Amino acid sequence: MDDSEAKSAGPIEPTSDLSEIAAQSAASNLLDVAAQLAGLAEDLKALAARPIEPIPTSADPDAF
C-alpha cells in the first residue's frame, strides 16, 4: 500500500476506541435480546392464562 492508499483508508482507530465501539455494540445487542425475551415472556404469560382444551381423537367415542 502506498501513501495515497493509506491516506484514503482513513486514520487508524486507537485500540481503546475500538474496544469502546465493541462494548457499545455488545450492549446494544444485549438490549435487543432482552427486549425480545420480554416480549416472549408476555406471550407465554398470555398462553398460560388460556385453558387447555383436549383435542378429540378417533379413539374418543364422544368425538363423533
C-alpha positions as CSV (number, residue, x, y, z in Angstrom):
1,M,0.0,0.0,0.0
2,D,1.5,3.4,-1.0
3,D,0.9,6.7,0.9
4,S,-2.1,7.7,-1.2
5,E,-3.9,4.4,-0.3
6,A,-3.1,4.8,3.4
7,K,-4.5,8.3,3.4
8,S,-7.7,7.3,1.7
9,A,-8.2,4.4,4.2
10,G,-8.6,7.0,7.0
11,P,-7.0,7.2,10.3
12,I,-6.3,4.1,12.3
13,E,-8.6,3.9,15.3
14,P,-6.8,3.5,18.6
15,T,-7.4,0.2,20.4
16,S,-9.3,1.9,23.2
17,D,-11.8,3.4,20.7
18,L,-12.3,0.0,19.0
19,S,-12.9,-1.5,22.4
20,E,-15.4,1.2,23.2
21,I,-17.2,0.6,19.9
22,A,-17.3,-3.2,20.5
23,A,-18.6,-2.7,24.1
24,Q,-21.4,-0.3,22.8
25,S,-22.3,-2.8,20.1
26,A,-22.4,-5.7,22.5
27,A,-24.6,-3.6,24.9
28,S,-27.0,-2.7,22.1
29,N,-27.2,-6.4,21.1
30,L,-27.9,-7.4,24.7
31,L,-30.7,-4.8,25.0
32,D,-32.3,-6.1,21.8
33,V,-32.2,-9.7,23.1
34,A,-33.6,-8.6,26.4
35,A,-36.5,-6.8,24.6
36,Q,-37.2,-9.9,22.6
37,L,-37.2,-12.1,25.7
38,A,-39.5,-9.7,27.5
39,G,-41.9,-9.9,24.5
40,L,-41.7,-13.7,24.6
41,A,-42.4,-13.7,28.3
42,E,-45.5,-11.7,27.7
43,D,-46.7,-14.1,25.0
44,L,-46.0,-17.1,27.3
45,K,-47.9,-15.4,30.1
46,A,-50.9,-14.9,27.8
47,L,-50.8,-18.5,26.7
48,A,-50.5,-19.8,30.2
49,A,-53.7,-17.9,31.1
50,R,-55.7,-19.8,28.4
51,P,-57.3,-23.1,29.4
52,I,-56.0,-26.2,27.8
53,E,-58.7,-27.9,25.7
54,P,-58.3,-31.6,24.8
55,I,-58.1,-32.5,21.2
56,P,-60.6,-35.2,20.3
57,T,-59.0,-38.3,18.8
58,S,-60.7,-41.1,16.7
59,A,-60.4,-43.4,19.8
60,D,-62.6,-40.9,21.7
61,P,-66.3,-42.0,21.4
62,D,-67.5,-38.5,22.2
63,A,-65.7,-37.1,19.2
64,F,-68.4,-38.1,16.8
